[in-house]
């Protein structure tokens, strides 16, 4: 198990990985599994942890839920379903009358 630093020329960021070696039975050779630890800060040389998807971690408390917007959206869906149900009932009634 070791730590590997890999520099990305396009972005100029140095990523830090943890490398674990294992034996591959099929290919009869040693292989390595890398896990991203974080980025290397060029000024201080410290490792800044990342989640590996270039996204900042969000706190659940910071999430502001707009309940009014959610309610109006659900209400519109409900009204559309009611209109669809009524039209299907009318169509079923017409089909029954034609038989």
Backbone torsions as a table, in degrees:
resi	resn	phi	psi	omega
1	UNK	NA	128.3	-178.7
2	UNK	-146.3	171.1	178.7
3	UNK	-109.4	130.5	-178.1
4	UNK	-119.7	135.6	175.8
5	UNK	-107.6	128.4	-178.9
6	UNK	-127.2	123.1	-177.1
7	UNK	-92.4	129.4	176.7
8	UNK	-95.2	115.1	-176.0
9	UNK	-68.8	-31.6	-177.3
10	UNK	-67.0	-45.0	-176.1
11	UNK	-99.8	-19.8	-178.4
12	UNK	80.8	13.1	-178.5
13	UNK	-98.1	139.1	175.1
14	UNK	-102.7	120.6	179.8
15	UNK	-97.1	147.6	-179.2
16	UNK	-114.7	126.8	-178.7
17	UNK	-120.8	151.8	170.6
18	UNK	-101.6	125.5	-175.7
19	UNK	-108.6	127.9	177.4
20	UNK	-119.6	126.4	179.7
21	UNK	-90.4	145.8	175.6
22	UNK	-147.6	162.7	-178.9
23	UNK	-96.6	123.2	177.7
24	UNK	-90.7	113.2	-175.5
25	UNK	-68.6	-36.2	-178.2
26	UNK	-67.0	-46.4	-176.3
27	UNK	-91.5	-4.2	179.1
28	UNK	53.5	46.8	177.6
29	UNK	-152.7	162.3	-179.9
30	UNK	-77.0	140.1	177.5
31	UNK	-128.2	166.1	179.5
32	UNK	-128.7	141.8	175.6
33	UNK	-114.3	122.0	-178.6
34	UNK	-105.0	140.0	177.0
35	UNK	-126.4	128.3	-178.9
36	UNK	-69.5	128.7	175.9
37	UNK	-96.9	-47.7	-179.1
38	UNK	171.3	-164.1	178.3
39	UNK	-101.9	156.1	176.6
40	UNK	-98.6	123.7	178.1
41	UNK	-75.2	119.6	-175.0
42	UNK	-66.6	-27.6	-177.4
43	UNK	-80.2	-48.3	-175.5
44	UNK	-97.2	-21.4	-177.5
45	UNK	80.6	8.6	179.3
46	UNK	-84.0	156.9	177.2
47	UNK	-92.4	123.5	178.1
48	UNK	-98.8	113.8	-178.1
49	UNK	-63.1	140.2	175.5
50	UNK	-131.7	164.8	177.0
51	UNK	-92.3	-1.5	175.2
52	UNK	89.3	2.1	-179.2
53	UNK	-124.8	17.3	179.3
54	UNK	57.7	35.3	178.4
55	UNK	-122.1	142.2	176.1
56	UNK	-79.0	142.5	178.8
57	UNK	-74.7	133.7	-178.4
58	UNK	-101.9	140.6	174.4
59	UNK	-81.7	139.6	179.7
60	UNK	-64.0	-25.2	-179.6
61	UNK	-72.3	-25.4	-177.6
62	UNK	-75.5	-14.5	-177.5
63	UNK	-71.4	118.0	175.2
64	UNK	-101.5	119.3	-177.7
65	UNK	-98.6	126.7	178.6
66	UNK	-91.5	92.9	-175.6
67	UNK	-67.8	-34.2	-179.2
68	UNK	-64.8	-43.3	178.9
69	UNK	-64.2	-41.3	178.9
70	UNK	-64.0	-40.7	-179.4
71	UNK	-64.8	-44.8	-179.4
72	UNK	-65.4	-36.1	178.3
73	UNK	-64.3	-44.8	178.8
74	UNK	-66.8	-36.0	178.9
75	UNK	-64.4	-40.4	177.7
76	UNK	-63.7	-41.5	177.8
77	UNK	-62.0	-43.3	-179.1
78	UNK	-62.6	-44.2	-179.4
79	UNK	-63.9	-39.7	178.9
80	UNK	-64.9	-38.8	178.4
81	UNK	-67.3	-37.9	178.7
82	UNK	-63.9	-41.8	178.1
83	UNK	-63.1	-43.0	179.0
84	UNK	-62.6	-43.4	179.7
85	UNK	-62.4	-43.9	-179.7
86	UNK	-64.4	-40.2	179.9
87	UNK	-68.6	-36.6	177.2
88	UNK	-67.5	-37.8	177.0
89	UNK	-63.0	-41.4	179.4
90	UNK	-65.1	-39.3	179.5
91	UNK	-67.3	-40.1	177.2
92	UNK	-62.3	-41.4	178.9
93	UNK	-62.1	-42.5	178.0
94	UNK	-62.4	-42.6	179.9
95	UNK	-64.1	-36.3	178.9
96	UNK	-68.4	-36.6	180.0
97	UNK	-69.4	-34.1	-177.6
98	UNK	-75.8	-14.8	-178.0
99	UNK	-80.6	NA	NA
